[in-house]
Amino acid sequence: MTLRIEIDDLAKYFGAIKAVDGVSFSVSKGEVLGFLGPNGAGKSTTMKMITGFLAPTRGTVRVCGYDVLKDPISVKAHLGYLPEGAPAYADMTPDSFLHFIAEIRGIKGADRKRAVASAAERARITNVMFQPIETLSKGYKRRVGLAQSILHNPPVLILDEPTDGLDPNQKHEVRTLINEMAEDKAIIISTHILEEVHALCTRNVVIANGKIRFDGTPQELESRSRYYNAVCVNVANIEQQAFETFLSSLDFVANVEQLSGSDGFRVYPTEGRQITAELSERIRSNGWDIDALHAEHGRLDEVFRSITLPNAESSK
């Protein structure tokens, strides 16, 4: 895989405040990295340093091999950036704004016309191209910002909250666009929306208090939940206490808890292993009929809290 973004020991201090404190990671072509964290964790500050809008207190950033401090123009030429809030000139139309951005990026003549038309089509803003930006909804403003970020077809995209303010249909369209572009780009998406983890990301970095707390795949993140691969099960025609005793006796079961408000139990596997088929077989071998059985996924909100709360330990 081709490395497109390389970040080493990146830090930004504002007086005594350590907004970002020793962040290191890399992103390759074909990766969509979800940069997760609570508000104030350091996500936007890190992105501003990657794009050259903020100078780091220490550390290095390279985009497509170019150092952001030594060659900022080349860095900016190789990336597209959607800032937080998607700022744009309110009195311009999307058409004039995108032509303005194309001119700044040195795209001329017929190439400029094609680039604007392509970006507008991909961002789904063709129907509002000649309305003043200040009259657009928050969702459309966001998509105008997305259009300018992909205007020059860059190999690297830095997207700060790309689905913020979008309705479900618009979110689906933006996610589809990002997934379409992911094959030949390196993409970082900053978000606090946990549903983006599975909808968009091939990898996740979780940051809290300026430090990285986790770096891994969505499945690895989910597997940190105590509910990961737990099975909820209920059987007919058996006394609940006897069924609980049976479940607790199984060698692949770590713990059993009764489900609140209904019959049945949540069965926690040893070492997070997949036990659905084995559990079903053992129950049926006793001649019991299964009323309900389903495996749980990890609960990302629980994992997120455990990683980002002040007393959470750093992930190694």
C-alpha positions in Angstrom: 0.0 0.0 0.0 1.2 3.5 -0.8 1.6 5.8 2.2 -0.1 9.1 1.5 -0.2 10.7 5.0 2.6 10.3 7.6 2.3 11.9 11.0 5.0 11.6 13.6 4.9 12.9 17.2 2.6 15.8 16.3 1.8 18.3 19.0 0.1 21.7 19.4 0.2 23.7 22.6 -1.8 26.8 23.3 0.0 28.1 26.4 -0.5 25.5 29.1 -3.2 23.8 27.0 -2.0 20.7 25.2 -4.6 20.5 22.4 -2.7 17.7 20.6 0.1 15.9 22.4 2.3 13.5 20.6 0.0 12.0 17.9 1.5 9.6 15.4 -0.2 7.6 12.6 -0.2 7.0 8.9 -2.8 6.6 6.2 -2.3 4.7 2.9 -4.0 4.8 -0.4 -7.4 2.9 -0.2 -7.9 3.6 3.5 -10.7 5.6 5.0 -9.6 6.5 8.5 -12.3 7.6 11.0 -10.7 10.1 13.3 -13.0 9.8 16.4 -13.2 11.6 19.6 -15.4 13.8 21.9 -15.7 17.5 21.3 -12.4 19.2 22.3 -10.4 16.1 21.9 -8.0 17.6 19.3 -9.5 16.3 16.1 -9.9 19.6 14.2 -6.6 20.9 15.5 -4.8 17.8 14.1 -6.5 18.3 10.8 -5.6 21.9 10.6 -1.9 20.9 11.1 -2.1 18.2 8.5 -3.4 20.8 6.0 -1.0 23.5 6.9 -3.5 25.9 8.5 -1.8 25.6 11.9 1.9 25.2 12.5 2.7 22.4 15.0 4.5 23.0 18.2 6.5 19.9 17.4 6.4 16.9 15.1 6.2 16.3 11.4 3.5 15.8 8.8 4.1 14.5 5.3 1.5 14.4 2.5 2.4 12.3 -0.5 6.0 12.7 0.6 5.9 16.5 1.0 6.7 18.0 4.4 3.9 20.4 5.5 6.4 22.9 6.9 9.1 22.7 4.2 6.8 22.5 1.1 3.3 23.7 2.1 2.2 24.5 -1.4 2.9 21.0 -2.7 1.0 19.6 0.3 -2.1 21.8 -0.4 -1.9 20.8 -4.1 -2.2 17.1 -3.2 -5.1 17.3 -0.8 -8.7 18.4 -0.5 -9.9 19.9 2.7 -13.5 20.3 4.1 -13.1 22.4 7.2 -15.4 22.3 10.2 -18.5 24.3 9.3 -17.8 24.3 5.6 -17.0 28.0 5.3 -17.7 29.7 2.0 -18.4 33.2 0.6 -22.1 33.8 1.5 -22.8 36.2 -1.4 -21.4 33.8 -4.1 -23.4 31.1 -5.8 -22.0 27.6 -5.7 -21.2 28.0 -9.4 -19.1 31.2 -8.9 -17.5 29.8 -5.7 -16.4 26.6 -7.4 -15.0 28.5 -10.4 -13.2 30.8 -8.0 -11.6 27.8 -6.2 -10.7 26.3 -9.6 -9.0 29.5 -10.6 -7.0 29.6 -7.4 -5.9 26.0 -8.0 -4.7 26.9 -11.5 -7.4 24.9 -13.4 -8.1 26.8 -16.6 -10.3 26.8 -19.7 -12.3 23.7 -20.6 -10.7 21.8 -17.7 -12.1 24.2 -15.2 -15.6 23.9 -16.7 -15.3 20.1 -16.6 -14.0 20.1 -13.0 -16.8 22.3 -11.7 -19.4 20.3 -13.4 -18.0 17.0 -12.2 -17.6 18.2 -8.6 -21.2 19.6 -8.6 -22.6 16.4 -9.9 -20.8 14.2 -7.4 -21.7 16.4 -4.5 -25.4 16.5 -5.7 -25.6 20.3 -5.8 -26.5 20.8 -9.5 -30.0 22.0 -8.6 -28.7 24.9 -6.4 -25.7 26.0 -8.4 -27.1 29.5 -9.1 -28.6 30.3 -5.7 -26.7 32.5 -3.2 -24.9 30.3 -0.8 -26.3 32.3 2.2 -29.8 31.1 1.1 -28.9 27.4 1.2 -29.7 24.9 4.0 -27.0 23.7 6.2 -26.9 20.4 4.4 -26.4 22.0 1.0 -23.7 24.4 2.3 -21.9 21.3 3.6 -22.1 19.7 0.1 -20.8 22.9 -1.5 -17.8 22.6 0.8 -17.4 18.9 -0.2 -17.6 19.9 -3.8 -14.7 22.4 -3.5 -12.6 19.7 -1.6 -12.8 17.3 -4.5 -12.7 19.8 -7.3 -9.1 19.1 -8.3 -9.4 15.3 -7.8 -6.7 15.2 -5.0 -5.1 11.9 -3.9 -5.7 12.9 -0.2 -9.0 14.1 1.4 -9.3 15.6 4.9 -13.0 15.9 5.8 -14.0 17.4 9.1 -17.6 16.3 10.0 -18.6 15.7 6.3 -22.2 14.5 7.2 -22.9 17.2 9.9 -26.3 18.7 9.3 -27.4 16.3 6.6 -30.7 14.5 6.6 -30.6 10.7 6.3 -30.9 10.7 2.5 -28.1 13.3 2.1 -25.9 11.3 4.5 -26.4 8.2 2.4 -25.4 10.2 -0.8 -22.3 11.6 0.9 -21.3 8.2 2.2 -21.8 6.7 -1.2 -19.5 9.4 -2.7 -16.8 8.8 -0.1 -16.9 5.1 -0.6 -16.7 5.6 -4.4 -13.6 7.7 -4.0 -11.9 5.6 -1.4 -10.3 3.1 -3.8 -7.6 5.5 -5.1 -7.4 8.0 -2.3 -6.3 8.3 1.3 -9.2 9.8 3.3 -9.4 11.0 6.9 -12.8 11.7 8.3 -13.2 13.5 11.6 -16.4 12.7 13.3 -18.1 12.1 16.6 -21.0 10.2 14.9 -20.4 6.5 15.8 -22.6 5.2 13.0 -19.9 6.4 10.6 -17.5 3.7 11.9 -19.2 1.0 9.9 -20.7 3.1 7.2 -17.5 4.6 6.0 -14.3 3.6 7.8 -11.8 0.8 7.2 -9.8 1.9 10.2 -10.3 4.1 13.3 -8.2 6.3 15.4 -9.7 7.5 18.7 -8.3 10.6 20.3 -9.0 12.1 23.7 -7.3 14.9 25.6 -4.9 15.3 22.7 -3.6 11.7 22.8 -4.4 8.6 20.7 -6.3 6.1 22.7 -7.0 3.5 20.0 -5.8 2.7 16.5 -7.4 -0.3 14.7 -10.2 -1.7 12.5 -13.9 -1.1 13.2 -14.1 -4.8 14.3 -11.2 -4.4 16.7 -12.9 -1.3 18.2 -16.2 -3.1 18.5 -14.6 -6.2 20.1 -13.5 -4.1 23.1 -17.2 -4.0 24.2 -18.2 -6.4 26.9 -21.3 -7.2 24.7 -19.2 -8.3 21.7 -20.5 -11.7 20.6 -22.8 -12.1 23.6 -25.8 -14.1 22.8 -29.4 -13.4 24.0 -31.4 -16.6 24.3 -34.6 -18.0 25.6 -36.2 -21.5 25.5 -39.7 -22.8 26.0 -41.0 -25.1 28.7 -38.2 -24.9 31.1 -37.9 -23.3 34.5 -35.7 -20.2 34.2 -33.4 -21.0 37.2 -32.7 -24.5 35.7 -31.9 -22.9 32.3 -29.5 -20.4 33.9 -27.7 -23.2 35.7 -27.3 -25.1 32.5 -25.9 -22.0 30.7 -23.5 -21.3 33.5 -22.1 -24.8 33.3 -21.0 -24.5 29.7 -17.2 -24.4 29.3 -17.4 -21.6 26.6 -19.5 -19.3 28.8 -17.9 -16.7 31.0 -21.0 -15.1 32.5 -24.8 -15.2 32.4 -27.3 -12.5 33.2 -31.1 -12.4 33.1 -32.6 -10.0 30.6 -34.7 -7.3 32.3 -38.4 -7.2 31.6 -38.6 -10.5 29.8 -37.7 -14.2 30.0 -34.3 -15.2 28.7 -30.6 -14.6 29.4 -27.6 -12.8 27.9 -24.7 -15.2 27.7 -21.2 -13.8 27.6 -18.6 -15.9 25.8 -15.1 -16.6 27.1 -12.5 -14.4 25.4 -15.1 -12.8 23.2 -15.3 -15.9 20.9 -18.2 -16.6 18.6 -20.5 -19.1 20.3 -23.9 -18.8 18.6 -23.8 -22.1 16.7 -22.2 -24.1 19.5 -24.7 -22.7 22.1 -27.7 -23.5 19.8 -26.4 -27.1 19.3 -26.0 -27.7 23.1 -29.5 -26.4 23.8 -31.1 -28.5 21.1 -29.2 -31.6 22.3 -31.2 -31.4 25.5 -34.5 -31.5 23.5 -35.4 -27.8 24.2 -37.1 -25.6 21.7 -35.4 -22.2 21.2 -37.9 -19.3 21.3 -35.3 -16.7 20.5 -31.6 -16.5 19.9 -29.4 -13.8 18.5 -25.8 -12.6 18.8 -25.0 -9.0 19.8 -22.4 -6.8 18.2 -20.2 -4.7 20.4 -21.8 -1.4 21.6 -19.7 1.4 20.2 -21.1 4.0 22.6 -19.9 1.9 25.6 -16.4 1.5 24.0 -16.2 5.1 23.1 -16.9 6.1 26.7 -14.4 3.6 28.1 -11.7 4.9 25.8 -12.3 8.7 26.0 -13.2 9.3 29.6 -10.4 11.0 31.7 -9.6 7.8 33.6 -9.4 5.6 30.6 -6.1 4.0 29.9 -4.3 4.6 26.7 -4.5 1.9 24.2 -1.2 0.2 23.5 
